[in-house]
């Protein structure tokens, strides 16, 4: 299981789970609030999550993380 975590300021986060580049039209992460847990991802296979985050000031950041499930 994994989720996004606000580090500096709450943000609107769009993400993909197929390795494609996220856009403003990509899936929106369901956050319940800046001090509340948000949507949790239950991964059962190796997955790359890529994100596009924008805070209230308009600062944009992007990133990706691969989660390897199973293996030798």
mmJSON file of the N, C-alpha and C atoms, coordinates in Angstrom:
{"data_MODEL":{"atom_site":{
"group_PDB":["ATOM","ATOM","ATOM","ATOM","ATOM","ATOM","ATOM","ATOM","ATOM","ATOM","ATOM","ATOM","ATOM","ATOM","ATOM","ATOM","ATOM","ATOM","ATOM","ATOM","ATOM","ATOM","ATOM","ATOM","ATOM","ATOM","ATOM","ATOM","ATOM","ATOM","ATOM","ATOM","ATOM","ATOM","ATOM","ATOM","ATOM","ATOM","ATOM","ATOM","ATOM","ATOM","ATOM","ATOM","ATOM","ATOM","ATOM","ATOM","ATOM","ATOM","ATOM","ATOM","ATOM","ATOM","ATOM","ATOM","ATOM","ATOM","ATOM","ATOM","ATOM","ATOM","ATOM","ATOM","ATOM","ATOM","ATOM","ATOM","ATOM","ATOM","ATOM","ATOM","ATOM","ATOM","ATOM","ATOM","ATOM","ATOM","ATOM","ATOM","ATOM","ATOM","ATOM","ATOM","ATOM","ATOM","ATOM","ATOM","ATOM","ATOM","ATOM","ATOM","ATOM","ATOM","ATOM","ATOM","ATOM","ATOM","ATOM","ATOM","ATOM","ATOM","ATOM","ATOM","ATOM","ATOM","ATOM","ATOM","ATOM","ATOM","ATOM","ATOM","ATOM","ATOM","ATOM","ATOM","ATOM","ATOM","ATOM","ATOM","ATOM","ATOM","ATOM","ATOM","ATOM","ATOM","ATOM","ATOM","ATOM","ATOM","ATOM","ATOM","ATOM","ATOM","ATOM","ATOM","ATOM","ATOM","ATOM","ATOM","ATOM","ATOM","ATOM","ATOM","ATOM","ATOM","ATOM","ATOM","ATOM","ATOM","ATOM","ATOM","ATOM","ATOM","ATOM","ATOM","ATOM","ATOM","ATOM","ATOM","ATOM","ATOM","ATOM","ATOM","ATOM","ATOM","ATOM","ATOM","ATOM","ATOM","ATOM","ATOM","ATOM","ATOM","ATOM","ATOM","ATOM","ATOM","ATOM","ATOM","ATOM","ATOM","ATOM","ATOM","ATOM","ATOM","ATOM","ATOM","ATOM","ATOM","ATOM","ATOM","ATOM","ATOM","ATOM","ATOM","ATOM","ATOM","ATOM","ATOM","ATOM","ATOM","ATOM","ATOM","ATOM","ATOM","ATOM","ATOM","ATOM","ATOM","ATOM","ATOM","ATOM","ATOM","ATOM","ATOM"],
"id":[1,2,3,4,5,6,7,8,9,10,11,12,13,14,15,16,17,18,19,20,21,22,23,24,25,26,27,28,29,30,31,32,33,34,35,36,37,38,39,40,41,42,43,44,45,46,47,48,49,50,51,52,53,54,55,56,57,58,59,60,61,62,63,64,65,66,67,68,69,70,71,72,73,74,75,76,77,78,79,80,81,82,83,84,85,86,87,88,89,90,91,92,93,94,95,96,97,98,99,100,101,102,103,104,105,106,107,108,109,110,111,112,113,114,115,116,117,118,119,120,121,122,123,124,125,126,127,128,129,130,131,132,133,134,135,136,137,138,139,140,141,142,143,144,145,146,147,148,149,150,151,152,153,154,155,156,157,158,159,160,161,162,163,164,165,166,167,168,169,170,171,172,173,174,175,176,177,178,179,180,181,182,183,184,185,186,187,188,189,190,191,192,193,194,195,196,197,198,199,200,201,202,203,204,205,206,207,208,209,210,211,212,213,214,215,216],
"type_symbol":["N","C","C","N","C","C","N","C","C","N","C","C","N","C","C","N","C","C","N","C","C","N","C","C","N","C","C","N","C","C","N","C","C","N","C","C","N","C","C","N","C","C","N","C","C","N","C","C","N","C","C","N","C","C","N","C","C","N","C","C","N","C","C","N","C","C","N","C","C","N","C","C","N","C","C","N","C","C","N","C","C","N","C","C","N","C","C","N","C","C","N","C","C","N","C","C","N","C","C","N","C","C","N","C","C","N","C","C","N","C","C","N","C","C","N","C","C","N","C","C","N","C","C","N","C","C","N","C","C","N","C","C","N","C","C","N","C","C","N","C","C","N","C","C","N","C","C","N","C","C","N","C","C","N","C","C","N","C","C","N","C","C","N","C","C","N","C","C","N","C","C","N","C","C","N","C","C","N","C","C","N","C","C","N","C","C","N","C","C","N","C","C","N","C","C","N","C","C","N","C","C","N","C","C","N","C","C","N","C","C","N","C","C","N","C","C"],
"label_atom_id":["N","CA","C","N","CA","C","N","CA","C","N","CA","C","N","CA","C","N","CA","C","N","CA","C","N","CA","C","N","CA","C","N","CA","C","N","CA","C","N","CA","C","N","CA","C","N","CA","C","N","CA","C","N","CA","C","N","CA","C","N","CA","C","N","CA","C","N","CA","C","N","CA","C","N","CA","C","N","CA","C","N","CA","C","N","CA","C","N","CA","C","N","CA","C","N","CA","C","N","CA","C","N","CA","C","N","CA","C","N","CA","C","N","CA","C","N","CA","C","N","CA","C","N","CA","C","N","CA","C","N","CA","C","N","CA","C","N","CA","C","N","CA","C","N","CA","C","N","CA","C","N","CA","C","N","CA","C","N","CA","C","N","CA","C","N","CA","C","N","CA","C","N","CA","C","N","CA","C","N","CA","C","N","CA","C","N","CA","C","N","CA","C","N","CA","C","N","CA","C","N","CA","C","N","CA","C","N","CA","C","N","CA","C","N","CA","C","N","CA","C","N","CA","C","N","CA","C","N","CA","C","N","CA","C","N","CA","C","N","CA","C","N","CA","C","N","CA","C","N","CA","C"],
"label_alt_id":[null,null,null,null,null,null,null,null,null,null,null,null,null,null,null,null,null,null,null,null,null,null,null,null,null,null,null,null,null,null,null,null,null,null,null,null,null,null,null,null,null,null,null,null,null,null,null,null,null,null,null,null,null,null,null,null,null,null,null,null,null,null,null,null,null,null,null,null,null,null,null,null,null,null,null,null,null,null,null,null,null,null,null,null,null,null,null,null,null,null,null,null,null,null,null,null,null,null,null,null,null,null,null,null,null,null,null,null,null,null,null,null,null,null,null,null,null,null,null,null,null,null,null,null,null,null,null,null,null,null,null,null,null,null,null,null,null,null,null,null,null,null,null,null,null,null,null,null,null,null,null,null,null,null,null,null,null,null,null,null,null,null,null,null,null,null,null,null,null,null,null,null,null,null,null,null,null,null,null,null,null,null,null,null,null,null,null,null,null,null,null,null,null,null,null,null,null,null,null,null,null,null,null,null,null,null,null,null,null,null,null,null,null,null,null,null],
"label_comp_id":["UNK","UNK","UNK","UNK","UNK","UNK","UNK","UNK","UNK","UNK","UNK","UNK","UNK","UNK","UNK","UNK","UNK","UNK","UNK","UNK","UNK","UNK","UNK","UNK","UNK","UNK","UNK","UNK","UNK","UNK","UNK","UNK","UNK","UNK","UNK","UNK","UNK","UNK","UNK","UNK","UNK","UNK","UNK","UNK","UNK","UNK","UNK","UNK","UNK","UNK","UNK","UNK","UNK","UNK","UNK","UNK","UNK","UNK","UNK","UNK","UNK","UNK","UNK","UNK","UNK","UNK","UNK","UNK","UNK","UNK","UNK","UNK","UNK","UNK","UNK","UNK","UNK","UNK","UNK","UNK","UNK","UNK","UNK","UNK","UNK","UNK","UNK","UNK","UNK","UNK","UNK","UNK","UNK","UNK","UNK","UNK","UNK","UNK","UNK","UNK","UNK","UNK","UNK","UNK","UNK","UNK","UNK","UNK","UNK","UNK","UNK","UNK","UNK","UNK","UNK","UNK","UNK","UNK","UNK","UNK","UNK","UNK","UNK","UNK","UNK","UNK","UNK","UNK","UNK","UNK","UNK","UNK","UNK","UNK","UNK","UNK","UNK","UNK","UNK","UNK","UNK","UNK","UNK","UNK","UNK","UNK","UNK","UNK","UNK","UNK","UNK","UNK","UNK","UNK","UNK","UNK","UNK","UNK","UNK","UNK","UNK","UNK","UNK","UNK","UNK","UNK","UNK","UNK","UNK","UNK","UNK","UNK","UNK","UNK","UNK","UNK","UNK","UNK","UNK","UNK","UNK","UNK","UNK","UNK","UNK","UNK","UNK","UNK","UNK","UNK","UNK","UNK","UNK","UNK","UNK","UNK","UNK","UNK","UNK","UNK","UNK","UNK","UNK","UNK","UNK","UNK","UNK","UNK","UNK","UNK","UNK","UNK","UNK","UNK","UNK","UNK"],
"label_asym_id":["A","A","A","A","A","A","A","A","A","A","A","A","A","A","A","A","A","A","A","A","A","A","A","A","A","A","A","A","A","A","A","A","A","A","A","A","A","A","A","A","A","A","A","A","A","A","A","A","A","A","A","A","A","A","A","A","A","A","A","A","A","A","A","A","A","A","A","A","A","A","A","A","A","A","A","A","A","A","A","A","A","A","A","A","A","A","A","A","A","A","A","A","A","A","A","A","A","A","A","A","A","A","A","A","A","A","A","A","A","A","A","A","A","A","A","A","A","A","A","A","A","A","A","A","A","A","A","A","A","A","A","A","A","A","A","A","A","A","A","A","A","A","A","A","A","A","A","A","A","A","A","A","A","A","A","A","A","A","A","A","A","A","A","A","A","A","A","A","A","A","A","A","A","A","A","A","A","A","A","A","A","A","A","A","A","A","A","A","A","A","A","A","A","A","A","A","A","A","A","A","A","A","A","A","A","A","A","A","A","A","A","A","A","A","A","A"],
"label_entity_id":["1","1","1","1","1","1","1","1","1","1","1","1","1","1","1","1","1","1","1","1","1","1","1","1","1","1","1","1","1","1","1","1","1","1","1","1","1","1","1","1","1","1","1","1","1","1","1","1","1","1","1","1","1","1","1","1","1","1","1","1","1","1","1","1","1","1","1","1","1","1","1","1","1","1","1","1","1","1","1","1","1","1","1","1","1","1","1","1","1","1","1","1","1","1","1","1","1","1","1","1","1","1","1","1","1","1","1","1","1","1","1","1","1","1","1","1","1","1","1","1","1","1","1","1","1","1","1","1","1","1","1","1","1","1","1","1","1","1","1","1","1","1","1","1","1","1","1","1","1","1","1","1","1","1","1","1","1","1","1","1","1","1","1","1","1","1","1","1","1","1","1","1","1","1","1","1","1","1","1","1","1","1","1","1","1","1","1","1","1","1","1","1","1","1","1","1","1","1","1","1","1","1","1","1","1","1","1","1","1","1","1","1","1","1","1","1"],
"label_seq_id":[1,1,1,2,2,2,3,3,3,4,4,4,5,5,5,6,6,6,7,7,7,8,8,8,9,9,9,10,10,10,11,11,11,12,12,12,13,13,13,14,14,14,15,15,15,16,16,16,17,17,17,18,18,18,19,19,19,20,20,20,21,21,21,22,22,22,23,23,23,24,24,24,25,25,25,26,26,26,27,27,27,28,28,28,29,29,29,30,30,30,31,31,31,32,32,32,33,33,33,34,34,34,35,35,35,36,36,36,37,37,37,38,38,38,39,39,39,40,40,40,41,41,41,42,42,42,43,43,43,44,44,44,45,45,45,46,46,46,47,47,47,48,48,48,49,49,49,50,50,50,51,51,51,52,52,52,53,53,53,54,54,54,55,55,55,56,56,56,57,57,57,58,58,58,59,59,59,60,60,60,61,61,61,62,62,62,63,63,63,64,64,64,65,65,65,66,66,66,67,67,67,68,68,68,69,69,69,70,70,70,71,71,71,72,72,72],
"pdbx_PDB_ins_code":[null,null,null,null,null,null,null,null,null,null,null,null,null,null,null,null,null,null,null,null,null,null,null,null,null,null,null,null,null,null,null,null,null,null,null,null,null,null,null,null,null,null,null,null,null,null,null,null,null,null,null,null,null,null,null,null,null,null,null,null,null,null,null,null,null,null,null,null,null,null,null,null,null,null,null,null,null,null,null,null,null,null,null,null,null,null,null,null,null,null,null,null,null,null,null,null,null,null,null,null,null,null,null,null,null,null,null,null,null,null,null,null,null,null,null,null,null,null,null,null,null,null,null,null,null,null,null,null,null,null,null,null,null,null,null,null,null,null,null,null,null,null,null,null,null,null,null,null,null,null,null,null,null,null,null,null,null,null,null,null,null,null,null,null,null,null,null,null,null,null,null,null,null,null,null,null,null,null,null,null,null,null,null,null,null,null,null,null,null,null,null,null,null,null,null,null,null,null,null,null,null,null,null,null,null,null,null,null,null,null,null,null,null,null,null,null],
"Cartn_x":[0.838,0.0,0.885,0.424,1.138,0.143,0.567,-0.262,0.653,0.091,0.853,0.835,1.851,1.936,2.328,1.583,1.922,3.181,4.202,5.451,5.478,5.225,5.263,3.86,3.132,1.79,0.848,-0.421,-1.392,-1.372,-1.559,-1.517,-2.626,-2.953,-3.819,-2.888,-3.128,-2.214,-2.94,-2.4,-2.865,-1.818,-2.25,-1.291,-1.673,-0.673,-0.897,-0.224,-0.713,-0.124,0.347,0.385,0.815,2.145,2.816,4.111,4.018,2.805,2.66,2.79,3.096,3.271,1.914,1.759,0.474,0.242,-1.032,-1.453,-2.56,-3.052,-4.166,-5.432,-5.471,-6.629,-6.475,-5.331,-5.095,-5.928,-5.977,-6.712,-6.316,-7.292,-7.054,-7.001,-5.934,-5.804,-6.864,-7.57,-8.639,-8.039,-7.789,-7.261,-8.418,-8.387,-9.472,-9.173,-7.947,-7.575,-6.104,-5.547,-4.105,-3.608,-4.466,-4.021,-4.705,-5.328,-6.051,-5.433,-5.547,-5.027,-5.883,-5.28,-6.001,-6.131,-6.466,-6.626,-5.379,-5.566,-4.474,-4.491,-3.322,-3.187,-2.789,-3.537,-3.239,-2.629,-1.311,-0.604,-0.377,-0.659,-0.461,0.546,1.03,2.044,2.968,4.134,5.081,4.4,4.478,3.753,4.621,4.569,5.218,4.13,4.169,3.232,3.979,3.405,3.964,2.946,3.421,2.498,2.87,1.851,1.942,1.196,1.902,1.299,1.375,0.284,0.264,-0.299,0.461,-0.014,-0.84,-1.359,-2.263,-1.577,-0.256,0.495,0.786,0.451,0.709,2.038,2.773,4.028,3.716,4.415,4.176,5.408,5.189,6.28,5.818,6.78,6.492,7.431,7.08,7.952,7.402,8.158,7.708,8.353,7.71,8.224,7.795,8.742,8.4,8.315,7.252,7.046,7.162,8.168,8.415,7.738,6.835,6.103,6.619,6.959,7.449,8.886,9.252,10.609,11.351,12.582,13.369,13.8],
"Cartn_y":[-1.173,0.0,1.24,2.265,3.531,4.656,5.866,7.044,8.236,9.372,10.611,11.252,12.057,12.751,14.197,15.141,16.547,16.826,17.418,17.732,19.203,20.097,21.529,22.119,22.073,22.635,21.645,21.686,20.846,21.158,20.146,20.296,19.503,19.897,19.098,18.173,16.864,15.892,15.071,15.129,14.276,13.187,11.967,10.867,9.859,9.061,7.905,6.709,5.533,4.3,3.368,3.88,3.06,3.534,4.447,4.948,6.138,6.513,7.647,8.959,10.018,11.338,11.907,12.327,12.875,14.284,14.621,15.949,16.431,17.627,18.159,17.326,16.496,15.645,14.236,13.939,12.614,12.433,11.203,10.861,11.802,12.249,13.147,12.342,12.547,11.855,12.374,11.466,11.808,12.083,13.372,13.747,14.249,13.936,14.338,15.646,16.121,17.384,17.389,18.574,18.681,17.918,17.647,16.94,15.589,15.141,13.872,12.935,11.638,10.697,10.77,10.497,10.499,9.09,9.012,7.739,6.877,5.613,4.654,3.741,3.491,2.598,1.221,0.202,-1.186,-1.84,-1.97,-2.477,-3.969,-4.687,-6.138,-6.565,-5.619,-5.906,-4.704,-4.893,-3.803,-2.666,-1.475,-0.323,0.917,1.748,3.056,4.11,4.884,5.987,7.271,8.044,9.355,10.408,11.573,12.587,13.985,14.836,16.248,16.944,17.726,18.363,19.876,20.561,22.022,22.527,23.403,23.945,25.204,25.784,26.93,28.167,28.236,29.367,29.188,28.0,27.733,27.059,26.711,25.976,24.559,24.101,22.777,21.91,20.664,19.7,18.387,17.634,16.33,15.303,14.051,12.994,11.636,10.616,9.25,8.338,7.217,6.208,4.842,3.928,2.558,1.714,0.944,0.032,-1.379,-2.119,-3.482,-4.443,-5.244,-6.216,-7.61,-8.367,-9.741,-9.716,-10.707,-10.807,-11.964,-12.163,-13.293,-13.118],
"Cartn_z":[0.0,0.0,0.0,-0.705,-0.728,-0.973,-0.726,-0.967,-1.167,-1.503,-1.577,-0.199,0.065,1.342,1.073,1.643,1.49,2.293,1.642,2.331,2.739,1.804,2.111,2.201,1.11,1.064,0.391,0.747,0.045,-1.449,-2.25,-3.699,-4.351,-5.572,-6.427,-7.186,-7.088,-7.686,-8.74,-9.958,-11.051,-11.228,-11.528,-11.598,-12.677,-13.062,-13.927,-13.273,-13.603,-13.054,-14.163,-15.39,-16.52,-17.093,-16.379,-16.83,-17.769,-18.183,-19.097,-18.332,-19.062,-18.464,-18.044,-16.791,-16.343,-16.892,-17.054,-17.496,-16.562,-16.806,-16.027,-16.226,-17.258,-17.527,-16.945,-16.351,-15.761,-14.496,-14.035,-12.808,-11.678,-10.899,-9.772,-8.48,-7.692,-6.408,-5.466,-4.824,-3.893,-2.519,-2.243,-0.931,-0.076,1.187,2.076,2.783,2.683,3.31,3.651,3.959,4.197,5.416,6.368,7.573,7.72,6.659,6.659,5.635,5.859,4.852,3.591,2.481,1.213,0.674,-0.597,-1.293,-1.141,-0.813,-0.683,-1.906,-2.458,-3.608,-3.106,-3.487,-3.132,-4.366,-4.382,-5.556,-5.435,-6.513,-6.526,-7.579,-8.379,-9.387,-9.495,-10.078,-10.242,-10.996,-10.427,-10.95,-10.868,-11.903,-11.862,-11.765,-10.695,-10.514,-10.856,-11.772,-12.118,-11.713,-11.264,-10.784,-11.268,-11.239,-11.545,-10.413,-9.612,-8.445,-8.582,-8.214,-8.239,-6.919,-6.257,-4.984,-5.212,-4.14,-4.23,-4.828,-4.744,-5.301,-6.79,-7.328,-8.74,-9.014,-7.956,-8.142,-8.608,-9.631,-10.203,-9.998,-9.608,-9.519,-10.139,-10.608,-11.208,-10.608,-10.763,-10.276,-10.628,-10.258,-10.482,-9.451,-9.237,-8.311,-8.819,-8.918,-9.291,-8.03,-7.926,-6.814,-7.363,-6.897,-7.374,-6.413,-6.951,-6.14,-6.477,-5.453,-5.674,-6.148,-6.926,-7.448,-6.81,-7.259,-6.732,-5.299],
"occupancy":[1.0,1.0,1.0,1.0,1.0,1.0,1.0,1.0,1.0,1.0,1.0,1.0,1.0,1.0,1.0,1.0,1.0,1.0,1.0,1.0,1.0,1.0,1.0,1.0,1.0,1.0,1.0,1.0,1.0,1.0,1.0,1.0,1.0,1.0,1.0,1.0,1.0,1.0,1.0,1.0,1.0,1.0,1.0,1.0,1.0,1.0,1.0,1.0,1.0,1.0,1.0,1.0,1.0,1.0,1.0,1.0,1.0,1.0,1.0,1.0,1.0,1.0,1.0,1.0,1.0,1.0,1.0,1.0,1.0,1.0,1.0,1.0,1.0,1.0,1.0,1.0,1.0,1.0,1.0,1.0,1.0,1.0,1.0,1.0,1.0,1.0,1.0,1.0,1.0,1.0,1.0,1.0,1.0,1.0,1.0,1.0,1.0,1.0,1.0,1.0,1.0,1.0,1.0,1.0,1.0,1.0,1.0,1.0,1.0,1.0,1.0,1.0,1.0,1.0,1.0,1.0,1.0,1.0,1.0,1.0,1.0,1.0,1.0,1.0,1.0,1.0,1.0,1.0,1.0,1.0,1.0,1.0,1.0,1.0,1.0,1.0,1.0,1.0,1.0,1.0,1.0,1.0,1.0,1.0,1.0,1.0,1.0,1.0,1.0,1.0,1.0,1.0,1.0,1.0,1.0,1.0,1.0,1.0,1.0,1.0,1.0,1.0,1.0,1.0,1.0,1.0,1.0,1.0,1.0,1.0,1.0,1.0,1.0,1.0,1.0,1.0,1.0,1.0,1.0,1.0,1.0,1.0,1.0,1.0,1.0,1.0,1.0,1.0,1.0,1.0,1.0,1.0,1.0,1.0,1.0,1.0,1.0,1.0,1.0,1.0,1.0,1.0,1.0,1.0,1.0,1.0,1.0,1.0,1.0,1.0,1.0,1.0,1.0,1.0,1.0,1.0],
"B_iso_or_equiv":[0.0,0.0,0.0,0.0,0.0,0.0,0.0,0.0,0.0,0.0,0.0,0.0,0.0,0.0,0.0,0.0,0.0,0.0,0.0,0.0,0.0,0.0,0.0,0.0,0.0,0.0,0.0,0.0,0.0,0.0,0.0,0.0,0.0,0.0,0.0,0.0,0.0,0.0,0.0,0.0,0.0,0.0,0.0,0.0,0.0,0.0,0.0,0.0,0.0,0.0,0.0,0.0,0.0,0.0,0.0,0.0,0.0,0.0,0.0,0.0,0.0,0.0,0.0,0.0,0.0,0.0,0.0,0.0,0.0,0.0,0.0,0.0,0.0,0.0,0.0,0.0,0.0,0.0,0.0,0.0,0.0,0.0,0.0,0.0,0.0,0.0,0.0,0.0,0.0,0.0,0.0,0.0,0.0,0.0,0.0,0.0,0.0,0.0,0.0,0.0,0.0,0.0,0.0,0.0,0.0,0.0,0.0,0.0,0.0,0.0,0.0,0.0,0.0,0.0,0.0,0.0,0.0,0.0,0.0,0.0,0.0,0.0,0.0,0.0,0.0,0.0,0.0,0.0,0.0,0.0,0.0,0.0,0.0,0.0,0.0,0.0,0.0,0.0,0.0,0.0,0.0,0.0,0.0,0.0,0.0,0.0,0.0,0.0,0.0,0.0,0.0,0.0,0.0,0.0,0.0,0.0,0.0,0.0,0.0,0.0,0.0,0.0,0.0,0.0,0.0,0.0,0.0,0.0,0.0,0.0,0.0,0.0,0.0,0.0,0.0,0.0,0.0,0.0,0.0,0.0,0.0,0.0,0.0,0.0,0.0,0.0,0.0,0.0,0.0,0.0,0.0,0.0,0.0,0.0,0.0,0.0,0.0,0.0,0.0,0.0,0.0,0.0,0.0,0.0,0.0,0.0,0.0,0.0,0.0,0.0,0.0,0.0,0.0,0.0,0.0,0.0],
"pdbx_formal_charge":[null,null,null,null,null,null,null,null,null,null,null,null,null,null,null,null,null,null,null,null,null,null,null,null,null,null,null,null,null,null,null,null,null,null,null,null,null,null,null,null,null,null,null,null,null,null,null,null,null,null,null,null,null,null,null,null,null,null,null,null,null,null,null,null,null,null,null,null,null,null,null,null,null,null,null,null,null,null,null,null,null,null,null,null,null,null,null,null,null,null,null,null,null,null,null,null,null,null,null,null,null,null,null,null,null,null,null,null,null,null,null,null,null,null,null,null,null,null,null,null,null,null,null,null,null,null,null,null,null,null,null,null,null,null,null,null,null,null,null,null,null,null,null,null,null,null,null,null,null,null,null,null,null,null,null,null,null,null,null,null,null,null,null,null,null,null,null,null,null,null,null,null,null,null,null,null,null,null,null,null,null,null,null,null,null,null,null,null,null,null,null,null,null,null,null,null,null,null,null,null,null,null,null,null,null,null,null,null,null,null,null,null,null,null,null,null],
"auth_seq_id":[1,1,1,2,2,2,3,3,3,4,4,4,5,5,5,6,6,6,7,7,7,8,8,8,9,9,9,10,10,10,11,11,11,12,12,12,13,13,13,14,14,14,15,15,15,16,16,16,17,17,17,18,18,18,19,19,19,20,20,20,21,21,21,22,22,22,23,23,23,24,24,24,25,25,25,26,26,26,27,27,27,28,28,28,29,29,29,30,30,30,31,31,31,32,32,32,33,33,33,34,34,34,35,35,35,36,36,36,37,37,37,38,38,38,39,39,39,40,40,40,41,41,41,42,42,42,43,43,43,44,44,44,45,45,45,46,46,46,47,47,47,48,48,48,49,49,49,50,50,50,51,51,51,52,52,52,53,53,53,54,54,54,55,55,55,56,56,56,57,57,57,58,58,58,59,59,59,60,60,60,61,61,61,62,62,62,63,63,63,64,64,64,65,65,65,66,66,66,67,67,67,68,68,68,69,69,69,70,70,70,71,71,71,72,72,72],
"auth_comp_id":["UNK","UNK","UNK","UNK","UNK","UNK","UNK","UNK","UNK","UNK","UNK","UNK","UNK","UNK","UNK","UNK","UNK","UNK","UNK","UNK","UNK","UNK","UNK","UNK","UNK","UNK","UNK","UNK","UNK","UNK","UNK","UNK","UNK","UNK","UNK","UNK","UNK","UNK","UNK","UNK","UNK","UNK","UNK","UNK","UNK","UNK","UNK","UNK","UNK","UNK","UNK","UNK","UNK","UNK","UNK","UNK","UNK","UNK","UNK","UNK","UNK","UNK","UNK","UNK","UNK","UNK","UNK","UNK","UNK","UNK","UNK","UNK","UNK","UNK","UNK","UNK","UNK","UNK","UNK","UNK","UNK","UNK","UNK","UNK","UNK","UNK","UNK","UNK","UNK","UNK","UNK","UNK","UNK","UNK","UNK","UNK","UNK","UNK","UNK","UNK","UNK","UNK","UNK","UNK","UNK","UNK","UNK","UNK","UNK","UNK","UNK","UNK","UNK","UNK","UNK","UNK","UNK","UNK","UNK","UNK","UNK","UNK","UNK","UNK","UNK","UNK","UNK","UNK","UNK","UNK","UNK","UNK","UNK","UNK","UNK","UNK","UNK","UNK","UNK","UNK","UNK","UNK","UNK","UNK","UNK","UNK","UNK","UNK","UNK","UNK","UNK","UNK","UNK","UNK","UNK","UNK","UNK","UNK","UNK","UNK","UNK","UNK","UNK","UNK","UNK","UNK","UNK","UNK","UNK","UNK","UNK","UNK","UNK","UNK","UNK","UNK","UNK","UNK","UNK","UNK","UNK","UNK","UNK","UNK","UNK","UNK","UNK","UNK","UNK","UNK","UNK","UNK","UNK","UNK","UNK","UNK","UNK","UNK","UNK","UNK","UNK","UNK","UNK","UNK","UNK","UNK","UNK","UNK","UNK","UNK","UNK","UNK","UNK","UNK","UNK","UNK"],
"auth_asym_id":["A","A","A","A","A","A","A","A","A","A","A","A","A","A","A","A","A","A","A","A","A","A","A","A","A","A","A","A","A","A","A","A","A","A","A","A","A","A","A","A","A","A","A","A","A","A","A","A","A","A","A","A","A","A","A","A","A","A","A","A","A","A","A","A","A","A","A","A","A","A","A","A","A","A","A","A","A","A","A","A","A","A","A","A","A","A","A","A","A","A","A","A","A","A","A","A","A","A","A","A","A","A","A","A","A","A","A","A","A","A","A","A","A","A","A","A","A","A","A","A","A","A","A","A","A","A","A","A","A","A","A","A","A","A","A","A","A","A","A","A","A","A","A","A","A","A","A","A","A","A","A","A","A","A","A","A","A","A","A","A","A","A","A","A","A","A","A","A","A","A","A","A","A","A","A","A","A","A","A","A","A","A","A","A","A","A","A","A","A","A","A","A","A","A","A","A","A","A","A","A","A","A","A","A","A","A","A","A","A","A","A","A","A","A","A","A"],
"auth_atom_id":["N","CA","C","N","CA","C","N","CA","C","N","CA","C","N","CA","C","N","CA","C","N","CA","C","N","CA","C","N","CA","C","N","CA","C","N","CA","C","N","CA","C","N","CA","C","N","CA","C","N","CA","C","N","CA","C","N","CA","C","N","CA","C","N","CA","C","N","CA","C","N","CA","C","N","CA","C","N","CA","C","N","CA","C","N","CA","C","N","CA","C","N","CA","C","N","CA","C","N","CA","C","N","CA","C","N","CA","C","N","CA","C","N","CA","C","N","CA","C","N","CA","C","N","CA","C","N","CA","C","N","CA","C","N","CA","C","N","CA","C","N","CA","C","N","CA","C","N","CA","C","N","CA","C","N","CA","C","N","CA","C","N","CA","C","N","CA","C","N","CA","C","N","CA","C","N","CA","C","N","CA","C","N","CA","C","N","CA","C","N","CA","C","N","CA","C","N","CA","C","N","CA","C","N","CA","C","N","CA","C","N","CA","C","N","CA","C","N","CA","C","N","CA","C","N","CA","C","N","CA","C","N","CA","C","N","CA","C","N","CA","C","N","CA","C","N","CA","C","N","CA","C"],
"pdbx_PDB_model_num":[1,1,1,1,1,1,1,1,1,1,1,1,1,1,1,1,1,1,1,1,1,1,1,1,1,1,1,1,1,1,1,1,1,1,1,1,1,1,1,1,1,1,1,1,1,1,1,1,1,1,1,1,1,1,1,1,1,1,1,1,1,1,1,1,1,1,1,1,1,1,1,1,1,1,1,1,1,1,1,1,1,1,1,1,1,1,1,1,1,1,1,1,1,1,1,1,1,1,1,1,1,1,1,1,1,1,1,1,1,1,1,1,1,1,1,1,1,1,1,1,1,1,1,1,1,1,1,1,1,1,1,1,1,1,1,1,1,1,1,1,1,1,1,1,1,1,1,1,1,1,1,1,1,1,1,1,1,1,1,1,1,1,1,1,1,1,1,1,1,1,1,1,1,1,1,1,1,1,1,1,1,1,1,1,1,1,1,1,1,1,1,1,1,1,1,1,1,1,1,1,1,1,1,1,1,1,1,1,1,1,1,1,1,1,1,1]
}}}
